[in-house]
Structure formats: structure tokens, C-alpha cells
Amino acid sequence: MRLNADFSQRVVVTPDAYRWVDSPTPGVTRMMLDRIGEEVARATSLVRYAPNSRFPRHEHGGGEEILVLEGEFADEHGRYPTGCYLRNPIGTAHTPEVGEQGALLFVKLHQFSPADRERKVIDTRAAAWQPSPQAGLEVMPLHAFDGERVSLMTWAPDTRFTPRDYPGGAELLVLEGTLHDDRGDYPAGSWLRCPPHSRLAPFTGPEGALTYVKEGHLLAVA
């Protein structure tokens, strides 16, 4: 399967375009955002677990990055409520499960550098926000390795971002509020992938926004 597999192109997926598909595991469905491969794939997806569902034990052949969007996710290593950010490096393994709440996850697979060996668990509800040089914007760094940076950004209402170039591309998931730019409006649940050498100048309206942002990671695949 090849879905949004041309990384030289800008891609936008808004919630009205969601199409959930069953995974091979009962109770687990996926909204595929980009994908190269079949069941083992380089993939970015939203993954929904029904209440009291489990996923078979598996090894992370290319690494796994997770942000828990709703509910609580768990495995034999711990429990991860809404807002937890996880990185499971290449070669790690686990057996996921969820309880009565179910869970909704943002998941990226097979996108780790082999040298990126740090496992991370960050409860973003308790982590500190840092001021940004950009007025109206605060940043929570989550990960950085070899030019790749991952963070959360909280946008005050009516904030206009100073135009900025992204030589290595950028990827955004709108978690709360609405983000805007000169091409459109992106409510909560919207996913944007901007190719290398993009220039971004987003802004917010009266409700502000919270976003997941990954940058610097698309040169190798574009």
C-alpha cells in the first residue's frame, strides 16, 4: 500500500475526511494518514482501541512513537493516560491493552534512526512549558535527535506566527482549537505534512490552538 507516499507534496487531512478501517486485531481500527507497506509499514495513523481490547505482542522493527489523545493506553511496562508521549526504539517490544475507557492514539511507525536508542515516556500534563521568542506561543520540547525535533506548541488566541522556513519539512497535528493559514482552516484532529523547504505562517483566531509539531525529519524520504 502507498498512501500519501510522495513526501515532496503537501498533505492535509481534516476530520471530515476520516475513514476508519479495521486492523487485523478485533477492536482496533485505524485512520491511515500516510503509509508505505502492508501490515508492516512506514506509517502515520490515528489508532482507536475499543474498551477492554488488546493488541498482540510485537517488536518495533523500525521504532514506534505514540501520543495518547484520549483514554488510557497500557502495556507490561506501565500505564499511559491522555497526554502521554512515548518513544519505543527499534528492537523494543510490548503487548498493548486498554481498559474500560478505550483509547485514541496518534502513532508513527518505522521512522526511527537506528542510532536513536532512547526510550521516552513524558506526561505532557505535568511537563513544563517554555517561552518562545514568538509572542503568544509556548513550547514543550519532547524529543530531539540528529536534526529531528518533536514538541507541543500552545497558541494564544489571535496569534500570528512569523513566517519561517522548514528545510527538513514539518508535520503538525492540531490537538485543540483551530489553526489557520492562507490556504485554509484546520480544526482539532487535522493533520498537515509539509515537505522540505516549506515556509509556514499559521495563525490562530479567538479560540487559540494546541498542536503537536515534528520538524526536520522529511529530507530522507522526500
trRosetta pair geometry for C-beta under 8 A, 3 or more apart (Angstrom, degrees):
i j d omega theta_ij theta_ji phi_ij phi_ji
1 35 5.4 -2 109 115 112 121
1 36 7.5 -161 91 -133 65 21
1 37 6.6 -14 51 83 80 24
1 38 5.9 115 4 -95 95 51
1 41 7.0 -25 61 -108 103 147
2 5 3.9 -59 -170 -6 93 152
2 35 7.1 -165 -135 94 22 72
2 36 5.8 23 -113 -112 72 68
3 32 5.5 50 90 133 164 124
3 33 7.8 139 121 106 118 21
3 34 5.8 -173 100 -144 83 39
3 35 4.3 35 39 40 109 94
3 36 7.9 -141 35 -59 63 47
4 9 7.8 -131 -157 80 72 112
4 11 4.8 54 -148 -115 125 158
4 33 6.7 -52 44 150 150 53
4 34 4.0 -93 84 -104 110 87
4 35 7.5 77 46 18 83 60
4 193 7.1 108 164 43 130 144
5 34 6.6 143 -77 -167 50 96
5 35 7.2 -58 -72 77 97 43
5 36 5.1 107 -124 -80 117 96
6 9 4.6 45 104 7 107 116
7 169 7.4 -30 171 -100 102 163
7 193 7.6 -82 -136 152 72 128
7 195 6.2 132 152 -115 60 92
7 218 5.4 -166 174 -167 122 103
7 221 4.5 77 7 113 164 94
7 222 4.1 -111 108 -94 101 58
8 195 5.0 59 -156 -135 32 151
8 196 7.7 -43 -117 34 63 89
8 222 4.8 108 -74 -172 67 88
9 195 6.3 93 22 -47 11 129
10 192 7.6 -14 -170 -169 90 87
10 193 6.9 171 -153 89 45 62
10 194 5.5 5 -117 -117 91 59
10 195 6.2 -96 -63 -6 61 91
10 198 7.1 109 -87 -105 106 133
11 33 7.8 125 127 174 135 84
11 34 7.0 117 74 -70 169 112
11 191 7.8 -11 114 114 97 91
11 192 7.2 164 88 -154 59 43
11 193 4.5 11 51 49 100 103
12 183 7.9 -166 -42 116 155 127
12 184 7.0 92 175 60 168 145
12 186 7.1 -112 -154 -100 115 113
12 190 6.9 -8 -169 -173 88 105
12 191 7.4 162 -153 86 42 54
12 192 5.2 -4 -106 -107 77 79
12 193 8.0 -155 -68 27 42 63
13 17 5.4 -122 -156 78 74 129
13 18 7.6 93 166 -75 108 60
13 33 5.7 -137 23 -129 155 86
13 190 6.8 168 89 -154 52 58
13 191 4.7 1 56 55 99 99
13 192 8.0 -163 27 -71 62 41
14 17 5.6 90 59 8 65 103
14 186 6.5 -137 -99 -132 99 64
14 187 6.8 71 -155 40 105 85
14 189 7.2 77 -168 100 51 92
14 190 4.7 -14 -110 -106 67 96
15 18 5.5 -17 -160 -20 52 115
15 187 6.6 -60 11 81 116 108
15 188 7.6 20 -36 93 134 59
15 189 4.0 42 -66 106 111 140
15 190 6.8 -80 -22 -65 76 63
18 31 5.0 -39 -149 -128 93 139
18 46 7.6 -37 -129 50 115 142
18 189 7.6 -51 -53 165 127 126
19 31 6.7 130 62 -130 43 82
20 29 4.6 36 176 155 110 129
20 30 6.9 147 -153 72 66 27
20 31 5.4 -50 -93 -70 65 83
20 48 6.9 -23 -135 24 130 131
21 29 6.5 162 78 -161 28 85
21 30 5.7 -31 63 64 81 81
21 31 7.7 132 14 -91 75 37
21 32 6.9 -12 29 -11 122 105
22 28 7.7 92 -162 83 60 57
22 29 5.6 -52 -100 -106 42 81
22 30 8.0 47 155 19 6 80
23 28 4.4 -35 42 102 129 101
23 29 6.4 -161 -7 -103 84 25
23 30 5.5 84 -60 -17 98 110
23 47 7.7 24 -43 -139 139 100
24 39 6.7 4 -13 -119 131 131
25 28 4.4 25 83 30 105 126
25 53 7.5 113 139 173 109 114
25 54 7.7 -115 -178 95 129 54
25 55 5.3 56 156 -120 176 70
25 56 6.6 -153 -96 -6 125 87
26 53 7.2 -144 107 -136 68 112
27 49 6.5 31 141 -161 94 62
27 50 3.8 -106 -156 38 87 116
27 52 7.8 -91 -150 86 154 60
27 53 3.2 -169 131 -112 140 135
27 54 7.8 55 73 27 138 45
28 47 6.6 -5 -170 -175 96 98
28 48 7.2 162 -153 83 47 52
28 49 5.7 -12 -103 -104 79 65
28 50 7.3 -111 -61 6 41 84
28 53 6.0 173 -54 146 80 143
28 55 5.9 65 -66 -86 156 101
29 47 7.5 163 85 -155 42 52
29 48 4.9 -11 62 58 90 102
29 50 8.0 72 -2 -39 96 91
30 45 4.8 -20 -164 -175 108 137
30 46 6.9 147 -159 79 55 54
30 47 5.3 -17 -104 -104 80 70
30 48 7.5 -168 -78 19 31 74
31 45 6.3 149 74 -166 51 77
31 46 4.1 4 52 54 107 105
31 47 8.0 -142 27 -65 68 33
31 48 7.7 57 -10 -14 94 104
32 35 5.1 -29 -169 -27 124 130
32 43 6.9 -69 -139 -157 93 109
32 44 7.9 102 -167 81 57 55
32 45 5.2 -36 -108 -106 50 100
33 44 4.4 -59 71 104 115 97
33 45 5.9 -171 9 -92 87 37
33 46 7.1 90 -37 -12 108 78
33 191 5.3 -48 -134 106 136 162
33 193 7.8 131 155 -30 112 125
34 43 6.9 -178 93 -145 59 45
34 44 4.8 34 43 37 87 105
34 193 6.8 20 -35 -26 138 164
35 41 5.1 14 -163 153 89 145
35 42 7.2 153 -152 85 41 58
35 43 4.5 15 -110 -112 81 89
35 44 7.5 -134 -62 34 62 58
35 45 7.5 40 -71 -62 107 102
36 41 5.9 163 77 -165 42 92
36 42 4.6 3 52 54 99 103
36 43 7.5 -153 31 -67 54 63
37 40 5.8 -79 161 99 135 54
37 41 2.9 -177 74 -109 109 76
37 42 6.0 113 2 16 121 62
37 43 7.0 -97 56 -48 105 98
37 110 7.6 42 15 39 153 164
38 41 6.2 -177 51 -59 23 108
40 61 6.8 11 -155 42 119 143
40 110 7.7 98 173 -56 73 140
41 109 6.6 75 83 90 65 125
41 110 6.6 -147 119 22 33 143
42 62 6.9 -78 -93 120 74 165
42 109 6.7 -166 -139 96 31 77
42 110 4.2 -108 -96 93 63 119
42 111 6.3 103 -152 -66 93 79
42 221 7.9 -175 151 -114 157 146
43 107 7.5 13 107 109 98 95
43 108 7.3 -173 95 -147 53 42
43 109 4.7 13 51 47 89 109
43 110 6.8 68 13 32 68 106
44 107 7.4 172 -149 91 42 54
44 108 5.1 -4 -105 -106 79 80
44 109 7.8 -162 -70 23 39 69
44 111 7.9 37 -67 -40 90 147
44 171 7.8 -121 -128 -163 161 149
44 191 7.7 160 136 -175 125 148
44 193 8.0 138 58 -71 162 133
45 106 7.8 175 92 -153 42 46
45 107 5.3 -15 64 63 85 97
45 109 7.8 4 14 1 105 107
46 69 7.6 -23 -139 13 100 151
46 104 6.6 -5 -176 -174 100 94
46 105 7.1 158 -159 82 52 48
46 106 6.0 -30 -102 -99 67 61
46 107 7.6 137 -114 18 18 82
47 104 7.4 159 82 -156 47 47
47 105 4.6 -16 60 62 96 100
47 106 7.9 166 18 -92 79 13
47 107 5.0 17 -4 1 123 131
48 102 7.2 11 -179 169 80 117
48 103 7.4 178 -151 92 46 51
48 104 5.2 -11 -105 -106 76 78
48 105 7.8 -173 -76 23 33 69
49 53 4.9 -158 -172 64 89 120
49 55 7.6 -88 -106 -38 116 106
49 71 7.3 -136 64 91 102 156
49 73 7.3 124 16 -105 147 84
49 96 7.6 -127 -89 140 146 119
49 98 4.3 123 119 6 141 145
49 102 5.4 179 96 -163 74 71
49 103 4.5 19 45 51 115 87
49 104 7.6 -150 24 -70 72 36
49 105 7.4 45 -11 -5 102 106
50 53 4.6 90 62 -34 79 131
50 98 7.9 159 80 71 34 127
50 102 5.5 -59 -168 -113 21 115
51 98 6.9 -111 -133 112 34 106
51 99 7.0 -23 -156 127 77 39
51 100 5.0 16 -157 -156 119 37
51 101 6.6 154 -107 60 92 14
51 102 4.4 -67 -63 -53 60 87
52 98 7.0 -94 -55 92 14 72
52 99 6.5 13 -79 -161 61 32
52 100 6.3 21 -47 -86 92 49
53 97 7.2 -169 99 -148 43 61
53 98 5.8 13 53 46 75 99
53 102 7.4 39 15 -120 106 77
54 95 7.1 1 -172 165 106 91
54 96 6.9 159 -159 97 55 60
54 97 4.4 -15 -107 -104 82 90
54 98 7.8 -163 -78 20 45 62
55 58 7.3 -52 138 2 103 115
55 95 7.1 -178 80 -168 67 52
55 96 4.2 16 41 61 113 104
55 97 7.3 -153 19 -71 68 48
56 95 7.0 -59 174 -131 27 85
57 93 6.3 44 179 167 92 109
57 94 6.9 -135 -135 124 72 22
57 95 4.1 -37 -82 -81 80 94
58 93 6.4 -156 103 -145 31 86
58 94 7.6 -17 55 59 63 52
58 95 8.0 123 8 -93 60 53
59 91 6.8 -23 -173 -150 109 27
59 92 7.2 164 -152 92 67 30
59 93 4.3 -42 -97 -88 65 104
60 63 5.4 58 155 -108 120 16
60 64 4.5 -109 -121 -12 128 102
60 88 5.0 155 -31 118 161 108
60 89 7.0 143 93 105 134 26
60 90 6.1 -129 112 -116 92 33
60 91 6.9 -34 70 30 83 22
60 92 5.1 8 30 63 119 77
60 93 6.7 -160 -1 -81 75 47
60 109 7.7 -139 -144 -140 87 84
60 112 8.0 55 148 6 116 141
61 90 6.7 6 167 -144 24 85
61 110 6.8 -1 87 -93 86 94
62 90 6.1 -16 -137 -101 17 99
62 109 6.2 82 74 163 109 69
62 110 2.9 46 85 -119 153 63
62 111 6.7 75 141 -8 111 34
62 112 6.0 162 161 32 60 90
63 87 7.4 -10 -172 -172 106 82
63 88 6.6 163 -157 90 57 62
63 89 5.5 -32 -110 -148 97 36
63 90 4.8 -48 -53 -54 81 70
63 109 7.4 164 88 -154 56 43
63 110 6.7 135 49 -95 72 21
63 111 6.4 -100 80 57 114 52
63 112 2.7 81 -4 -12 161 133
63 116 7.1 23 -100 84 154 112
64 86 7.6 -4 112 113 92 103
64 87 7.6 162 87 -155 54 41
64 88 4.3 0 57 57 99 108
64 92 7.8 -108 28 72 104 110
64 107 6.8 -25 -165 -161 92 96
64 108 7.3 152 -157 80 44 54
64 109 5.7 -5 -106 -105 75 71
65 86 7.2 167 -155 90 40 62
65 87 5.4 -6 -107 -107 75 74
65 88 7.8 -157 -69 27 34 69
65 107 7.1 147 81 -157 57 45
65 108 4.2 -4 56 55 108 102
65 109 8.0 -148 27 -63 71 35
65 111 6.9 -55 6 64 120 114
65 112 7.8 154 -39 -66 99 93
65 150 7.7 -150 -158 -103 142 162
66 73 7.1 -106 158 90 144 168
66 80 7.6 66 109 127 128 159
66 84 7.8 10 110 107 100 88
66 85 7.2 167 90 -154 59 41
66 86 4.3 1 56 56 103 104
66 87 7.9 -167 24 -72 70 35
66 88 7.6 31 -2 -2 108 103
66 105 5.4 -32 -156 -166 100 121
66 106 7.0 141 -158 76 47 57
66 107 5.4 -5 -103 -103 76 75
66 108 8.0 -154 -66 26 40 67
67 84 7.6 176 -149 90 46 46
67 85 5.3 -9 -104 -105 78 76
67 86 7.8 -171 -74 23 35 70
67 105 6.9 145 73 -162 45 67
67 106 4.4 -4 55 54 98 109
67 173 7.7 170 60 69 148 149
67 212 6.0 -105 -36 -97 173 150
68 71 7.2 -113 -176 74 105 66
68 72 7.3 29 -172 -125 146 32
68 73 5.1 -143 -104 7 120 116
68 80 5.3 169 -36 132 146 101
68 81 6.6 165 110 127 150 24
68 82 5.5 -136 122 -115 103 31
68 83 6.4 -29 76 30 96 27
68 84 4.6 32 19 49 124 84
68 85 7.8 -129 12 -66 77 36
68 86 7.8 60 -29 -5 95 105
68 103 6.5 -57 -146 -162 97 114
68 104 7.8 110 -168 78 56 53
68 105 5.8 -37 -107 -105 52 79
69 82 6.9 -17 138 -138 18 85
69 104 4.5 -58 72 101 108 98
69 105 6.4 173 10 -104 91 21
69 106 5.8 89 -41 -21 116 91
69 175 7.1 -151 -128 -133 95 94
70 82 5.9 4 -126 -103 23 112
70 101 7.9 -151 146 152 80 108
70 102 7.6 5 114 102 104 89
70 103 6.3 165 89 -153 68 43
70 104 3.9 38 38 31 105 106
71 81 7.9 -132 130 -149 34 58
71 82 6.5 116 44 -63 24 92
71 98 6.2 25 146 -158 134 129
71 101 4.0 163 -136 124 90 109
71 102 4.9 -108 -98 93 156 53
71 103 3.6 -134 86 -93 128 56
71 104 6.3 115 17 7 108 65
72 79 6.1 5 176 -179 116 100
72 80 6.7 153 -164 79 67 46
72 81 4.7 -30 -106 -105 93 62
72 82 7.0 -70 -74 -26 60 67
72 98 6.6 145 85 -144 63 85
72 99 6.2 2 72 30 113 106
72 101 5.5 77 17 55 88 137
72 103 6.1 -104 63 -85 25 111
73 79 7.6 157 87 -161 44 53
73 80 4.6 -24 70 69 90 104
73 84 7.3 -132 47 62 106 127
73 96 6.5 -33 -170 -153 97 108
73 98 6.0 -46 -111 -90 49 95
73 103 4.7 111 -68 -156 79 165
73 105 6.1 56 -70 -74 145 120
74 78 7.0 -128 -142 112 72 39
74 79 4.5 -18 -104 -110 102 70
74 80 6.6 176 -82 19 46 75
74 96 7.2 128 78 -156 45 59
74 97 5.4 -37 77 72 95 79
74 98 6.5 143 22 -97 88 42
74 99 7.2 51 5 -26 132 91
75 78 7.0 16 58 46 73 51
75 94 3.9 13 -176 176 151 126
75 95 5.8 141 -149 64 90 49
75 96 5.1 -49 -82 -94 99 50
75 97 6.8 133 -95 18 47 75
76 94 6.2 -163 30 -147 88 83
76 95 5.9 53 -22 41 105 96
77 94 6.2 -69 -1 -112 112 124
78 121 6.7 25 69 -129 153 165
80 84 3.8 -132 -170 79 93 160
80 86 6.1 -35 -122 -48 159 125
80 121 6.8 -120 -102 -148 111 109
81 84 6.0 112 58 -23 46 112
81 123 7.6 34 54 -129 93 104
81 125 7.8 -26 92 2 112 139
82 125 7.7 70 98 -48 76 127
83 123 6.3 51 110 -167 105 62
83 124 4.6 -132 176 58 92 92
83 125 4.4 68 121 -38 163 94
84 121 6.5 -14 -170 -166 110 82
84 122 6.9 152 -157 79 58 46
84 123 5.5 -31 -99 -102 78 59
84 124 7.1 -175 -96 5 21 83
85 120 6.9 -18 114 120 91 111
85 121 7.5 156 82 -154 55 35
85 122 4.5 -11 57 59 103 99
85 124 5.8 72 -15 -40 108 109
85 142 5.2 -68 136 -148 164 132
85 143 8.0 -148 146 -25 131 107
85 150 7.9 162 -171 132 141 129
86 120 6.6 169 -151 89 35 69
86 121 5.5 4 -105 -104 78 70
86 122 8.0 -165 -69 24 39 66
87 112 8.0 121 -170 -98 102 120
87 118 6.8 36 96 100 132 76
87 119 6.1 -173 91 -146 78 40
87 120 4.2 39 32 37 106 98
87 143 6.2 96 -49 -88 149 149
88 92 4.5 -127 -178 79 91 137
88 94 6.8 -97 -125 -3 152 122
88 119 6.1 22 -114 -125 45 96
89 92 5.6 96 60 -12 63 114
89 112 6.1 151 -141 -167 63 162
89 116 6.3 -162 -121 111 107 73
89 117 5.0 69 -153 -143 168 39
89 118 6.7 124 -55 52 128 27
89 119 5.8 -99 -3 -69 97 72
90 112 5.4 -157 -38 84 95 136
90 114 6.0 -41 33 -122 158 60
90 116 7.9 97 1 70 99 78
90 117 7.8 -66 44 -104 84 65
92 119 6.5 101 -74 -90 156 121
98 101 6.9 -102 172 69 106 76
98 102 5.6 61 132 -141 143 28
98 103 4.5 -144 -112 -3 143 112
106 173 5.9 26 -126 -140 156 176
106 212 6.9 179 89 31 164 167
108 111 5.1 -43 154 27 109 140
111 217 7.0 47 174 171 113 133
112 116 5.0 -133 -170 67 94 120
113 116 4.3 96 60 -11 90 105
113 145 6.4 -148 31 130 129 124
113 146 5.7 45 -30 40 167 149
113 148 7.8 -171 -18 5 116 135
115 145 7.8 178 96 177 90 122
115 146 7.1 92 75 -42 121 141
116 145 4.7 77 -109 154 114 165
116 146 7.2 -107 -66 11 105 117
118 143 7.9 175 83 -134 123 105
118 145 7.7 -172 27 -74 116 132
120 142 7.5 123 137 172 151 80
120 143 6.3 -150 11 -84 166 111
122 127 5.7 15 179 -55 105 142
122 142 5.9 -155 47 -137 157 86
123 126 4.7 30 101 26 112 106
123 127 6.5 162 84 -28 57 89
124 127 5.2 -49 -130 28 43 117
124 140 6.1 99 -145 131 99 156
124 142 7.5 -30 -87 -93 111 112
124 152 6.0 85 -152 -14 140 152
127 140 5.6 99 108 -158 120 123
128 140 7.2 165 91 -119 40 91
129 138 4.3 28 173 157 123 129
129 139 7.0 131 -162 64 74 29
129 140 5.4 -62 -105 -68 61 91
129 154 6.6 -38 -126 22 139 126
130 138 6.5 153 70 -168 37 80
130 139 5.2 -36 65 70 93 82
130 140 6.9 144 11 -90 84 41
130 141 7.0 7 15 -7 136 93
131 138 6.2 -51 -106 -114 36 80
131 139 7.9 6 111 24 11 85
132 137 4.2 -40 53 98 145 97
132 138 6.0 -161 -9 -105 98 25
132 139 5.1 99 -71 -16 106 106
132 153 7.7 31 -53 -136 150 100
134 137 4.2 13 91 34 110 131
134 159 7.7 79 146 -179 106 118
134 161 6.3 2 -159 -132 147 68
134 162 6.1 -144 -114 11 103 101
135 159 7.2 -163 107 -136 70 97
136 155 6.5 30 142 -162 96 62
136 156 3.9 -113 -156 42 84 113
136 158 7.6 -113 -133 89 151 58
136 159 3.3 -176 129 -109 142 116
136 160 7.9 68 52 24 150 44
136 204 7.9 -155 153 38 130 121
137 153 6.0 -15 -164 -169 101 106
137 154 7.3 153 -154 78 51 51
137 155 5.9 -12 -104 -106 78 64
137 156 7.2 -111 -60 6 40 86
137 159 6.1 134 -55 179 82 151
137 161 7.2 65 -59 -101 143 88
138 153 7.2 157 81 -155 46 56
138 154 4.9 -7 58 55 97 99
139 151 5.2 -6 -169 172 96 142
139 152 7.3 151 -159 81 48 53
139 153 5.5 -18 -103 -102 69 76
140 151 5.9 154 77 -167 51 82
140 152 4.2 2 52 54 110 99
140 153 7.7 -155 22 -70 73 34
140 154 7.8 54 -12 -13 103 98
141 144 6.7 -26 -169 -31 118 109
141 149 7.3 -62 -136 -166 94 99
141 150 7.7 98 -165 83 57 56
141 151 5.0 -44 -105 -102 43 103
142 150 4.5 -62 71 108 108 98
142 151 5.6 176 6 -99 87 37
142 152 6.7 83 -39 -14 116 80
143 148 7.4 -11 117 116 99 99
143 149 7.3 171 92 -151 59 39
143 150 4.3 20 49 42 93 114
144 148 6.8 174 -148 91 45 59
144 149 4.8 2 -106 -107 89 75
144 150 7.3 -153 -66 24 52 67
145 148 5.4 -8 64 56 71 102
147 168 5.9 150 158 -74 114 164
147 216 4.4 -154 151 168 79 126
147 217 7.6 157 109 -75 90 52
147 219 8.0 -29 130 18 146 130
148 168 7.6 -130 -89 137 57 149
148 214 7.0 -8 -170 -172 94 94
148 215 7.4 163 -151 84 50 44
148 216 4.9 -164 -99 90 38 104
148 217 4.4 52 -114 -77 107 97
149 214 7.2 169 88 -151 48 49
149 215 5.3 -11 59 58 94 89
149 216 5.7 69 11 21 81 128
150 212 7.6 -10 -168 -174 89 88
150 213 7.3 165 -151 90 45 54
150 214 4.9 -10 -102 -103 80 82
151 212 7.9 167 91 -154 39 49
151 213 5.4 -14 64 62 81 98
152 175 7.6 -20 -139 8 106 148
152 210 6.7 -4 -176 -176 106 91
152 211 7.0 160 -157 85 59 44
152 212 5.9 -37 -101 -98 70 56
152 213 7.4 140 -114 16 20 82
153 210 7.3 169 87 -154 50 47
153 211 5.0 -11 58 60 95 93
153 213 5.5 28 -6 -6 116 128
154 208 7.4 19 176 165 75 123
154 209 7.7 -176 -153 96 44 50
154 210 5.2 -12 -108 -107 74 80
155 159 4.9 -144 -172 50 90 138
155 177 7.0 -141 64 86 105 155
155 179 7.2 105 23 -98 160 89
155 204 4.6 149 134 -35 128 143
155 208 5.1 175 97 -166 75 78
155 209 4.3 14 47 54 123 83
155 210 7.2 -154 19 -71 78 34
155 211 7.1 37 -15 -1 113 105
156 159 4.9 108 63 -49 77 120
156 204 7.2 170 88 65 39 143
156 208 5.4 -72 -175 -110 18 120
157 204 6.0 -125 -138 119 33 118
157 205 6.9 -30 -155 120 81 36
157 206 5.0 13 -155 -157 126 34
157 207 6.4 121 -104 35 98 8
157 208 4.4 -74 -63 -51 58 87
158 203 7.8 1 -159 173 35 101
158 204 6.3 -84 -40 91 15 83
158 205 6.6 17 -76 -159 62 26
158 206 6.4 21 -44 -86 93 47
159 203 6.3 -166 95 -152 52 67
159 204 4.9 32 42 32 83 108
159 208 7.1 53 5 -122 110 78
160 201 7.7 7 -179 174 83 86
160 203 4.2 -8 -110 -112 64 118
161 164 7.1 -72 153 2 107 107
161 200 7.0 -16 106 124 140 90
161 201 5.8 -174 83 -156 92 44
161 202 5.1 37 19 62 134 66
161 203 6.1 -145 8 -76 77 60
162 201 7.5 -71 146 -125 18 85
163 199 5.7 20 -177 173 103 108
163 200 7.2 171 -145 85 59 36
163 201 4.0 -26 -92 -82 80 111
164 199 6.9 171 84 -152 30 67
164 200 6.0 -20 61 59 81 82
164 201 7.5 147 14 -78 62 63
165 197 6.9 -20 -167 -152 103 47
165 198 7.4 160 -151 89 56 39
165 199 5.1 -35 -93 -96 64 80
166 169 5.8 45 129 -156 115 5
166 170 4.3 -65 -156 -30 169 108
166 194 6.4 82 61 100 142 120
166 196 7.2 -126 114 -137 80 41
166 197 7.3 -122 80 -60 59 6
166 198 5.1 -7 52 62 106 85
166 199 7.4 175 11 -90 76 29
166 200 6.3 31 -16 -3 119 110
166 215 5.5 -111 -145 -148 117 113
166 216 7.5 -118 -170 -58 89 56
167 196 6.1 6 165 -164 41 90
167 197 5.9 24 -127 -78 47 60
167 216 7.6 29 74 -110 79 71
167 219 7.5 8 136 -73 78 121
168 196 5.7 -31 -139 -113 19 94
168 215 6.2 104 79 162 101 70
168 216 3.5 53 80 -134 148 43
168 217 6.3 85 150 -2 115 27
168 218 6.0 137 163 41 64 72
168 219 4.9 -63 -131 -29 77 106
169 193 7.4 8 177 -179 117 76
169 194 5.9 173 -158 94 72 65
169 195 5.4 -61 -106 -173 108 25
169 196 4.4 -56 -46 -66 87 55
169 197 7.9 -14 -66 10 63 46
169 198 6.4 67 -123 9 53 111
169 215 6.9 -174 97 -149 49 59
169 216 7.2 -178 56 -59 66 10
169 217 6.7 -84 74 59 107 56
169 218 3.0 -14 43 39 155 132
169 219 6.8 -167 1 -45 105 58
169 222 6.5 169 -52 -53 137 134
170 192 8.0 10 109 109 89 99
170 193 7.8 -179 95 -151 48 42
170 194 4.8 4 58 55 85 111
170 198 6.3 -108 24 64 99 128
170 200 6.3 -53 53 -29 153 144
170 213 6.6 -20 -167 -165 104 92
170 214 7.1 157 -157 85 53 51
170 215 4.4 -12 -105 -104 82 88
170 218 7.8 -82 -12 0 24 129
171 191 7.6 -5 -174 -172 89 87
171 192 7.0 175 -152 92 46 58
171 193 4.9 -3 -110 -109 88 73
171 194 7.2 -163 -75 23 42 70
171 213 7.2 149 80 -156 54 45
171 214 4.5 -6 56 58 105 97
171 215 7.4 -167 22 -73 65 47
171 217 7.4 -44 2 54 118 116
171 218 7.5 136 -39 -52 102 120
172 179 7.2 -57 144 57 143 170
172 186 7.9 64 106 134 122 159
172 191 7.2 171 89 -151 55 45
172 192 4.7 4 53 54 97 101
172 194 7.8 28 1 -5 98 106
172 211 5.2 -16 -163 -174 102 127
172 212 6.8 150 -156 80 48 59
172 213 5.4 -7 -103 -102 79 73
173 190 7.5 172 -151 89 47 47
173 191 5.2 -10 -103 -104 77 79
173 192 8.0 -169 -73 24 36 66
173 211 6.6 152 75 -160 46 71
173 212 4.3 4 51 50 100 110
174 177 7.1 -112 -175 75 106 68
174 178 7.1 33 -175 -126 149 32
174 179 5.2 -143 -99 5 124 111
174 186 5.2 158 -27 132 147 102
174 187 6.6 171 105 127 145 23
174 188 5.3 -130 123 -111 98 37
174 189 6.6 -30 76 31 92 28
174 190 4.6 26 24 51 121 88
174 191 7.8 -133 13 -67 75 38
174 209 6.1 -59 -145 -162 99 119
174 210 7.6 109 -168 76 57 53
174 211 5.5 -37 -105 -102 51 88
175 188 6.3 -11 139 -140 19 93
175 209 7.9 118 51 176 67 75
175 210 4.4 -58 70 101 107 99
175 211 6.2 176 8 -101 88 26
175 212 6.1 93 -42 -20 113 87
176 188 5.5 7 -117 -99 23 123
176 208 7.9 10 112 103 99 88
176 209 6.3 162 88 -156 65 46
176 210 4.0 38 38 29 102 108
177 187 7.9 -139 127 -148 32 56
177 188 6.4 106 42 -60 28 96
177 204 6.6 1 152 -141 136 119
177 207 4.6 176 -134 121 91 100
177 208 4.9 -94 -112 96 158 55
177 209 3.6 -138 87 -94 126 54
177 210 6.2 117 17 6 108 65
178 185 5.9 -2 180 -176 121 96
178 186 6.4 150 -163 77 68 49
178 187 4.8 -31 -103 -102 94 58
178 188 7.1 -77 -73 -27 58 66
178 204 7.1 131 83 -140 64 76
178 205 6.3 -2 77 30 112 108
178 207 6.0 67 20 65 91 122
178 209 6.1 -110 62 -83 23 109
179 185 7.8 156 86 -161 44 50
179 186 4.6 -20 66 66 88 110
179 190 7.2 -133 44 69 102 131
179 202 5.1 -10 -178 -172 107 134
179 203 7.8 134 -163 67 64 28
179 204 6.4 -52 -112 -87 53 77
179 209 4.8 68 -64 -118 79 172
179 211 6.3 40 -56 -70 140 130
180 184 7.3 -138 -145 111 64 36
180 185 5.1 -19 -105 -108 87 67
180 186 6.9 -175 -80 19 36 79
180 202 6.4 137 73 -161 42 77
180 203 5.4 -37 71 69 96 75
180 204 6.8 144 19 -102 94 26
180 205 6.5 68 -11 -31 135 94
181 184 6.8 13 57 47 76 53
181 186 7.9 22 5 -6 88 115
181 200 7.0 -83 -107 -159 145 73
181 201 6.1 117 -140 77 101 65
181 202 4.7 -65 -71 -100 97 63
181 203 7.0 127 -93 15 50 74
182 201 7.1 25 -11 75 104 110
186 190 3.7 -144 -170 90 90 161
186 192 6.4 -42 -118 -42 156 119
187 190 5.9 116 59 -25 46 113
193 218 7.6 136 -175 -94 99 144
194 198 3.8 -72 159 23 114 176
194 200 6.3 -171 14 -69 178 111
195 198 5.7 126 63 -46 55 107
195 218 6.3 -143 -144 131 48 145
195 222 5.4 113 -156 -128 98 132
196 218 5.4 -158 -49 93 84 103
196 219 5.2 81 -85 -89 142 69
196 222 5.0 -137 4 20 111 167
204 207 7.2 -119 179 71 106 58
204 208 5.1 38 165 -126 153 35
204 209 5.0 -151 -104 -2 122 102
205 208 8.0 -110 71 -38 47 28
214 217 5.8 -24 152 14 109 135
216 219 7.6 -25 -175 -8 49 107
217 220 7.7 -49 176 23 51 102
218 221 6.0 -76 -158 53 58 94
218 222 5.1 63 148 -43 92 109
219 222 6.0 -53 -132 23 26 111
